[in-house]
Amino acid sequence: MPEYKERCFGQRIQTDVISLSYAAIPGVCPSTAEIILNVERAAQEGAHRAGGVERELALYLAHGIDHLAGHEDDTPSRRRTMRRRETAWLDAAPAAYAGLVAS
């Protein structure tokens, strides 16, 4: 993940998720996006957190979507705001991530 983050953003650091958005090319394709989840990190972190690996992966996905929506976590206040929103999303739809990894 650090190598991938460096190629995308010029920062060689460990991360849980990378969100990338691509502008539309008129007449060729609509705007698109991709979210890369650090599954290895989710397994490590989820092993000792409530909800386990499944919820940790769902949290990473929610975090990636939050970034694609334009939100940043570059300050402690913004990080807390994002985490509250992401946790609220997961709490509102627990069945959405149930069995995510169990398949």
C-alpha positions as CSV (number, residue, x, y, z in Angstrom):
1,M,0.0,0.0,0.0
2,P,2.8,2.5,0.7
3,E,4.2,2.0,-2.8
4,Y,0.8,2.4,-4.4
5,K,0.1,5.6,-2.3
6,E,3.4,7.0,-3.4
7,R,2.6,6.4,-7.1
8,C,-0.8,8.0,-6.7
9,F,-0.1,10.9,-4.4
10,G,3.7,11.1,-3.9
11,Q,3.5,10.1,-0.3
12,R,5.1,6.8,0.8
13,I,2.9,6.1,3.8
14,Q,0.7,3.2,5.0
15,T,-3.0,3.8,4.6
16,D,-6.3,2.0,4.9
17,V,-7.9,3.2,1.7
18,I,-7.1,5.1,-1.5
19,S,-9.8,6.9,-3.4
20,L,-9.3,8.0,-6.9
21,S,-11.7,9.9,-9.2
22,Y,-11.3,10.3,-12.9
23,A,-13.0,13.1,-14.9
24,A,-15.3,12.3,-17.7
25,I,-14.0,12.3,-21.2
26,P,-16.7,13.9,-23.4
27,G,-17.9,11.4,-26.0
28,V,-15.8,8.6,-24.6
29,C,-16.7,7.8,-21.0
30,P,-18.4,9.2,-18.0
31,S,-16.6,10.2,-14.8
32,T,-15.5,7.2,-12.8
33,A,-13.8,6.4,-9.5
34,E,-12.1,3.6,-7.8
35,I,-11.5,2.7,-4.1
36,I,-8.6,0.5,-3.1
37,L,-9.0,-1.1,0.3
38,N,-6.1,-2.3,2.4
39,V,-7.5,-5.8,3.2
40,E,-4.4,-6.8,5.1
41,R,-4.7,-3.8,7.4
42,A,-8.4,-4.4,7.9
43,A,-7.7,-8.0,9.0
44,Q,-5.1,-6.8,11.5
45,E,-7.3,-3.9,12.9
46,G,-10.5,-5.8,12.7
47,A,-9.1,-8.7,14.7
48,H,-9.3,-6.6,17.9
49,R,-12.2,-4.2,17.1
50,A,-16.0,-4.6,17.6
51,G,-17.5,-5.9,14.4
52,G,-14.4,-7.7,13.3
53,V,-12.9,-7.7,9.9
54,E,-16.2,-7.2,8.1
55,R,-17.0,-4.0,9.9
56,E,-13.4,-2.7,9.4
57,L,-13.6,-3.3,5.7
58,A,-17.0,-1.6,5.5
59,L,-15.6,1.3,7.4
60,Y,-12.7,1.6,4.9
61,L,-15.2,1.5,2.1
62,A,-17.4,4.2,3.7
63,H,-14.2,6.3,4.3
64,G,-13.3,5.9,0.6
65,I,-16.8,7.0,-0.4
66,D,-16.6,10.0,2.0
67,H,-13.3,11.1,0.2
68,L,-14.9,10.7,-3.2
69,A,-17.7,13.0,-2.0
70,G,-15.1,15.6,-1.4
71,H,-14.5,15.4,2.3
72,E,-10.9,15.5,3.8
73,D,-9.5,14.2,7.0
74,D,-6.4,16.4,7.1
75,T,-7.1,17.9,10.5
76,P,-8.2,16.2,13.8
77,S,-11.6,18.0,13.5
78,R,-12.2,16.9,10.0
79,R,-11.1,13.4,10.8
80,R,-13.6,13.2,13.7
81,T,-16.4,14.6,11.5
82,M,-15.7,12.0,8.8
83,R,-15.5,9.1,11.3
84,R,-18.9,10.2,12.8
85,R,-20.5,10.3,9.4
86,E,-19.0,6.9,8.3
87,T,-20.0,5.2,11.6
88,A,-23.5,6.6,11.3
89,W,-23.8,5.1,7.8
90,L,-22.7,1.7,9.0
91,D,-24.9,1.8,12.1
92,A,-27.9,2.7,9.9
93,A,-27.4,-0.3,7.6
94,P,-25.7,-3.1,9.5
95,A,-27.0,-5.8,7.1
96,A,-25.2,-4.0,4.3
97,Y,-21.8,-5.2,5.4
98,A,-22.8,-8.5,7.2
99,G,-21.1,-11.4,5.6
100,L,-18.8,-9.1,3.4
101,V,-15.8,-11.4,4.0
102,A,-17.5,-14.5,5.1
103,S,-18.4,-15.6,1.6
